[in-house]
Amino acid sequence: MKSASRPQTTARMTKVMAEIRASHGLAEPVEFSPAQRSAHPSNSDVSESEHKESIRLCFLIYDVARMHREAYDEFMRPLGITRVQWSVLAQLSRHDGLVQTQLSELLEVKKAQAGAILTSLEAAGWVERRDDPYDKRVKRVYLVRPAHHVIRQMSILAGQYGSQILGSLSEEERAALARMLVTIKHDLKQRLLPRIEN
């Protein structure tokens, strides 16, 4: 079997990177400013093995995130709710009456995406939007009674799901993994997302 040509390989890589950007709501890549480039080591400062390992880890993180989304949604399918919808209900269970802008910030999604999620939850009969008593231009989001039952069920299933996917890790390994993921998330927010959003 002939190996894929360079144009075909490049096209596949371009498609994969587009999927990664789409799944995380990222825009097309833009150039780093001189100040941003100076904050990162140059290619000459990174060995070839380190460079390859960084690429491997980035794609591994992407694969795990993709599989997690698919597995979680399938795990929760009997309840008729998705991971993203569950995230909204969880936020409202802690802070009922949030406005859409606050929800989009807490979920770290765009306002339009948050609006679409709320519309689906309203259609399912789990939330409702009401006028703010002090500002009629503002809509606040509240849980309705059926949502509380769903939240209790999902809390139980979420615990079972977590036990299954993290069961092979010790308590120390879970704590270390959490610290590393928080560090990566912080670096993404501080180094990459600001230049995309601005």
SULUR-V609755 format. One record per residue. RES is the residue in one small letter. NEAR is the number of other C-alpha atoms within 10 Angstrom. Layout:
<<RES | NEAR> <RES | NEAR>>
//
This chain:
<<m | 3> <k | 4> <s | 7> <a | 9> <s | 9> <r | 9> <p | 9> <q | 11> <t | 12> <t | 12> <a | 12> <r | 12> <m | 12> <t | 12> <k | 12> <v | 13> <m | 15> <a | 15> <e | 14> <i | 16> <r | 14> <a | 12> <s | 12> <h | 11> <g | 13> <l | 15> <a | 13> <e | 10> <p | 12> <v | 9> <e | 9> <f | 12> <s | 9> <p | 8> <a | 8> <q | 12> <r | 11> <s | 10> <a | 9> <h | 10> <p | 9> <s | 9> <n | 9> <s | 7> <d | 9> <v | 11> <s | 10> <e | 11> <s | 9> <e | 11> <h | 11> <k | 12> <e | 12> <s | 12> <i | 11> <r | 12> <l | 11> <c | 11> <f | 15> <l | 12> <i | 12> <y | 16> <d | 13> <v | 11> <a | 13> <r | 13> <m | 12> <h | 14> <r | 15> <e | 13> <a | 15> <y | 16> <d | 18> <e | 15> <f | 18> <m | 18> <r | 12> <p | 8> <l | 14> <g | 11> <i | 18> <t | 17> <r | 20> <v | 14> <q | 16> <w | 19> <s | 14> <v | 20> <l | 23> <a | 17> <q | 14> <l | 17> <s | 15> <r | 9> <h | 13> <d | 15> <g | 19> <l | 16> <v | 17> <q | 19> <t | 18> <q | 14> <l | 23> <s | 17> <e | 12> <l | 12> <l | 15> <e | 13> <v | 14> <k | 13> <k | 16> <a | 12> <q | 13> <a | 21> <g | 15> <a | 11> <i | 16> <l | 22> <t | 15> <s | 14> <l | 20> <e | 17> <a | 11> <a | 13> <g | 14> <w | 20> <v | 23> <e | 17> <r | 18> <r | 14> <d | 13> <d | 14> <p | 10> <y | 7> <d | 8> <k | 9> <r | 8> <v | 14> <k | 18> <r | 17> <v | 21> <y | 21> <l | 21> <v | 13> <r | 11> <p | 12> <a | 20> <h | 15> <h | 11> <v | 16> <i | 16> <r | 11> <q | 13> <m | 19> <s | 13> <i | 10> <l | 16> <a | 16> <g | 10> <q | 12> <y | 16> <g | 11> <s | 12> <q | 10> <i | 11> <l | 12> <g | 11> <s | 10> <l | 12> <s | 10> <e | 11> <e | 9> <e | 12> <r | 14> <a | 11> <a | 12> <l | 13> <a | 12> <r | 12> <m | 12> <l | 12> <v | 12> <t | 12> <i | 12> <k | 11> <h | 12> <d | 12> <l | 12> <k | 12> <q | 11> <r | 14> <l | 16> <l | 13> <p | 10> <r | 16> <i | 13> <e | 8> <n | 5>>
//
